[in-house]
């Protein structure tokens, strides 16, 4: 089925006839069949890194462990070990995570594959944005989102769950608490429950994580882009952009945006 003919209705109809022997929908077989069709269409090996982080119930069930972390490295090694060196497509759908893990994942992929095209169907934020921007191309529909490369930390929400908090927000809140307590010491008890969530070293860890993200983006990404494709990066008002942005690539998908690095 051509990509432009796929609708939610057609997907539902296909799933309805893709069933296991016990009558349950075989989501895994359906997913693998669709991925195989993409590989056949592009002629390029395809891997997927995705978490169901938009499903609040699943996020609660796994205590918020949906971000990129060092445990993902073995997964990338495993799914790529039998692939030939050369071009690679990566579908990525993630809220982000630890920049150290993102950097290691990039090194794993870049050590063997070139060019690398990242496909962002919905969202790739924070460290997932870092991973996506390490590729030679980023392909995404107009509705998809990249995000700032702000590191995230998992914190207790006080009710037995876990929430992700941006490192910069943690720093800002800590600095606000410090200034208010210095100015008015009587407010210290009110800040105590908030500051207790920081734990040992979280403030400094936040500073370190942000610096790592900046260093990686400025040095690592620019080096990759200049070395691989000779496409220059321009720094304007603190933002990095590419010289080449092409829209509406009919040979892939309509109404899409591709950033070529």
C-alpha positions in Angstrom: 0.0 0.0 0.0 1.5 3.4 -1.0 2.3 5.7 1.9 -0.2 8.3 0.9 -3.1 5.7 1.1 -2.4 4.9 4.7 -5.1 6.2 7.1 -6.1 5.3 10.7 -9.1 3.5 9.1 -6.9 1.4 6.9 -4.6 0.6 9.8 -7.5 -0.6 11.8 -8.7 -2.7 9.0 -5.3 -4.3 8.5 -5.0 -5.0 12.3 -8.4 -6.6 12.4 -7.2 -9.4 10.1 -3.6 -9.6 11.6 -4.3 -12.0 14.5 -2.7 -14.7 16.5 -4.1 -18.2 16.7 -5.9 -17.3 19.9 -7.7 -14.4 18.1 -5.7 -11.6 19.7 -4.4 -8.9 17.4 -0.7 -9.6 16.4 0.7 -6.1 16.8 4.3 -7.3 16.6 3.8 -9.0 13.3 1.9 -6.1 11.9 4.7 -3.7 13.0 7.4 -5.8 11.6 5.6 -6.2 8.3 5.2 -2.4 8.0 8.9 -1.8 8.8 9.9 -4.4 6.2 7.8 -2.5 3.6 9.7 0.7 4.5 13.0 -1.0 4.0 11.9 -2.4 0.7 10.8 1.1 -0.4 14.0 2.8 0.6 16.5 0.0 0.1 18.1 1.0 3.4 18.2 -1.0 6.6 15.9 0.4 9.3 15.9 0.3 13.1 13.4 1.7 15.5 14.0 3.4 18.9 10.7 4.2 20.5 9.0 4.4 23.9 5.3 4.7 24.6 5.9 7.8 26.8 2.6 9.5 25.7 0.7 6.7 27.4 0.3 8.0 31.0 -0.7 4.7 32.4 2.3 2.8 31.0 4.6 5.6 32.2 3.2 5.2 35.7 3.5 1.4 35.6 7.2 1.7 34.7 7.7 4.5 37.2 8.7 6.9 34.5 11.6 4.9 33.2 11.0 5.9 29.6 14.0 8.1 28.9 17.3 7.4 27.1 19.8 5.9 29.5 23.0 3.8 29.4 21.0 0.6 29.4 19.9 1.4 25.8 23.4 1.0 24.5 23.3 -2.7 24.4 20.0 -2.5 22.5 21.5 -0.5 19.8 24.5 -2.8 19.5 22.2 -5.8 19.4 19.8 -4.5 16.6 22.7 -3.3 14.4 25.2 -6.2 14.9 24.0 -8.1 11.8 23.5 -5.1 9.6 26.0 -4.2 6.8 28.1 -1.1 7.2 26.8 1.8 5.1 23.6 3.8 5.1 21.0 3.4 7.9 17.6 4.7 8.7 16.5 5.2 12.3 12.9 5.9 13.4 13.1 7.7 16.8 10.2 8.5 19.2 11.4 9.6 22.6 11.1 12.3 25.3 14.9 12.4 25.7 17.0 11.4 28.7 20.7 11.4 29.7 23.1 13.3 27.3 25.9 10.9 28.2 23.8 8.0 26.9 22.8 9.9 23.8 26.5 10.7 23.0 27.4 7.0 23.4 24.5 5.9 21.1 25.7 8.4 18.5 29.2 7.0 18.7 27.9 3.4 18.3 26.0 4.4 15.1 28.6 6.7 13.6 31.3 4.1 14.1 29.7 1.9 11.4 27.0 3.7 9.5 27.1 6.5 7.0 24.9 8.3 5.9 22.4 8.1 8.7 18.9 9.3 8.3 16.7 9.9 11.3 12.9 9.7 10.9 10.9 11.5 13.5 7.2 10.6 13.1 5.9 12.5 16.2 8.4 13.6 18.9 12.1 13.5 19.6 12.9 15.9 22.5 16.0 16.7 24.5 18.6 14.0 24.2 16.5 12.4 21.4 17.0 15.7 19.5 20.7 15.4 20.1 20.7 11.9 18.6 18.5 13.0 15.6 20.7 15.9 14.8 23.8 13.7 14.7 22.5 12.2 11.5 23.1 13.4 7.9 19.3 13.9 7.4 16.3 14.4 9.7 13.0 13.5 8.0 9.8 14.5 9.8 6.2 15.5 9.0 5.3 19.1 9.6 3.4 18.1 12.7 6.4 16.4 14.3 8.5 18.0 17.0 12.2 18.3 17.9 13.0 20.1 21.1 15.7 22.0 23.0 18.7 19.9 24.0 17.9 20.2 27.7 18.9 17.2 29.8 16.1 15.6 31.9 16.2 14.0 35.3 13.8 11.6 36.9 12.4 12.8 40.2 9.8 11.5 42.7 6.5 13.2 42.4 5.8 12.7 46.1 3.0 10.3 45.4 5.0 7.2 44.5 5.5 8.1 40.9 8.3 9.6 38.9 8.3 12.7 36.8 10.9 14.1 34.3 12.3 17.5 35.1 14.5 19.6 32.9 18.0 20.3 34.3 17.6 24.0 33.6 14.3 24.1 35.5 16.0 22.4 38.5 18.9 25.0 38.4 16.4 27.9 38.1 14.4 26.6 41.1 17.4 26.1 43.2 18.7 29.6 42.5 15.3 31.1 43.2 15.2 29.2 46.6 18.7 30.4 47.4 17.9 34.0 46.7 14.7 34.0 48.6 16.2 32.3 51.6 19.1 34.8 51.6 16.7 37.7 51.3 14.1 36.3 53.8 15.4 33.5 56.0 11.9 32.9 57.4 10.9 31.3 54.1 13.4 28.5 54.5 10.9 26.0 56.0 8.6 26.5 53.1 11.4 25.7 50.6 12.6 22.6 52.6 10.2 20.0 51.1 11.1 21.2 47.6 14.9 21.2 48.1 14.7 17.7 49.7 13.8 16.4 46.3 17.2 17.5 44.9 19.1 14.8 46.8 22.9 14.8 46.9 24.6 16.6 44.1 21.6 17.0 41.8 22.2 20.8 41.4 25.8 20.2 40.3 24.7 17.2 38.1 22.3 19.5 36.4 25.0 22.0 35.7 27.3 19.3 34.4 24.6 17.8 32.2 23.8 21.1 30.5 27.4 21.9 29.9 27.9 18.4 28.3 24.9 19.0 26.0 26.3 22.4 24.9 29.8 21.0 24.3 28.5 18.0 22.5 26.3 20.1 20.2 28.8 22.7 19.4 31.8 20.5 19.0 30.5 17.1 18.2 27.7 17.9 15.8 29.6 20.6 14.0 32.5 18.3 13.5 30.3 15.5 12.1 28.5 17.9 9.7 31.7 19.6 8.4 33.6 16.3 8.1 30.8 14.2 6.5 29.0 16.6 4.1 30.8 20.0 4.2 27.5 21.7 5.0 28.2 24.6 7.2 26.4 25.4 10.4 25.5 29.0 11.2 25.3 30.4 14.7 22.6 33.1 14.9 21.1 34.5 18.1 22.4 31.5 20.0 20.7 29.0 17.7 22.4 26.6 15.3 20.8 26.2 11.9 21.8 24.6 8.6 22.2 26.2 5.3 20.0 23.7 3.5 16.4 23.0 4.4 14.3 21.3 1.7 10.5 20.7 2.0 7.9 18.5 0.3 10.1 15.6 -0.8 7.7 13.7 -3.0 9.9 10.6 -3.3 9.5 10.0 0.5 6.4 11.6 1.9 4.4 14.7 1.0 4.3 17.7 3.3 7.5 16.8 5.1 10.6 18.6 6.1 14.1 17.3 5.7 17.1 18.9 7.2 20.3 17.9 5.4 23.6 18.1 7.4 
